[in-house]
Structures are given as C-alpha cells and as structure tokens.
C-alpha cells in the first residue's frame, strides 16, 4: 500500500534550521517518472509549492526560497528530507510531501505542523 | 501562475457551483488537478489527469478545461461541499497551485 508520512519538530526557534522528513512506502523513488514534492501551508493561507526531487535526483526549488531550501533523499531508508535554513515566524505552517507519478493520482501525506517562535 | 476566481462563492445547498482557474500561459491539461480542503484537514484530491475523479469522489464533481481556462463544477451543492478548493498544475516544476476559492453557505 502506498503511503507517505511527514515528521518534524513541532517548534523551531527563529534563525535555526528547520528539517522535516517524508517517509514513504509502497513505491520506489528510483522508478522512472517518479517525483516527490514539498508543499507548505501557513495557518489560514493557501498552499505553496516549495521543492521537488525526482527519480534522477534532479532537484528544483521555489524561486523565493531557493537560497534557504535543500531537498535530499535517502534511498536506503525510503525517506526524503527538506531543510530550511534561517527559520522565521513566517515559515510557520503545515508541511506536506506528495507523490507525483505520471497520470496516477497525486498522493499526499497528512502533513506536519511546524511553528517558528522563540 | 494559476489564478482562481471568484475568491469566495456564496451559494445555497442544492445550487450549482462553478469555480474557475486561469493559467498565465497555455498548459498541458493532462497534468491538472483540483482539491477540496476543510479546516484542519489535508487537501483532498478531487480530480486529476484533467478530469478523472479520484476514488470515492461523488459524480456531482466534474472538471473541465484546456489551454488556459479550467473549471470545477459541483452540480448540486451538498452541506459537506462547503470548503476551500484549489487547482494545481503538476507537469512541473514548479507544481503550481492557485490561491483557492472558498465556497461558503449563503
């Protein structure tokens, strides 16, 4: 069964690095055409695309955040990580990962809420 | 860029809802999706691959469109349909989202 699950710290202090993990099962990121994306949603606001990593290990980032974002994968454990440096209260929100695979349904995790506050 | 309109739609149960999503340039409609989101919940995939309904989505939801203009139609609003709806183009990257349309009860 295909599933994704995000995890991360509930609270991060300003200027620290925020790291969230997406653990997935039921598929391989090495499969041709497979990609995982990161999305975030501040409380009460719209969805925002952050980053993408694909089966060839190509990585793409939001232009507004590209200097602070890094996405990486750990194929040995079926996980991808998103790191956001120099966290700010405006980075508070729910962080989601989702699977994109051709014309297949887009599958989402349940999200993890991260609050940036001192 | 995907622009959704209207920002808020005020309708009564039983009425028809038509939500619009306009792209700033021609896009491949095959990689187009619509979501429903209720407060405190993960976005729920309604349609993908242009107009395919996701598993369990009632047939009162239908998606259409091509080029730059796309629409989600809810034929007869049920009480559980009042929520925020997002469009997404996922040919990527980036896998852009619209800013959302709120469907509220009149």
HADDOCK unambig.tbl for C-alpha pairs under 7 A between the chains (distance, minus, plus):
assign (segid A and resid 46 and name CA) (segid B and resid 99 and name CA) 5.55 0.50 0.50
assign (segid A and resid 46 and name CA) (segid B and resid 100 and name CA) 6.54 0.50 0.50
assign (segid A and resid 47 and name CA) (segid B and resid 97 and name CA) 6.57 0.50 0.50
assign (segid A and resid 48 and name CA) (segid B and resid 97 and name CA) 6.82 0.50 0.50
assign (segid A and resid 49 and name CA) (segid B and resid 94 and name CA) 6.93 0.50 0.50
assign (segid A and resid 49 and name CA) (segid B and resid 95 and name CA) 6.44 0.50 0.50
assign (segid A and resid 49 and name CA) (segid B and resid 96 and name CA) 6.30 0.50 0.50
assign (segid A and resid 60 and name CA) (segid B and resid 93 and name CA) 6.78 0.50 0.50
assign (segid A and resid 103 and name CA) (segid B and resid 49 and name CA) 5.54 0.50 0.50
assign (segid A and resid 105 and name CA) (segid B and resid 48 and name CA) 6.22 0.50 0.50
assign (segid A and resid 105 and name CA) (segid B and resid 54 and name CA) 6.98 0.50 0.50
assign (segid A and resid 110 and name CA) (segid B and resid 42 and name CA) 5.89 0.50 0.50
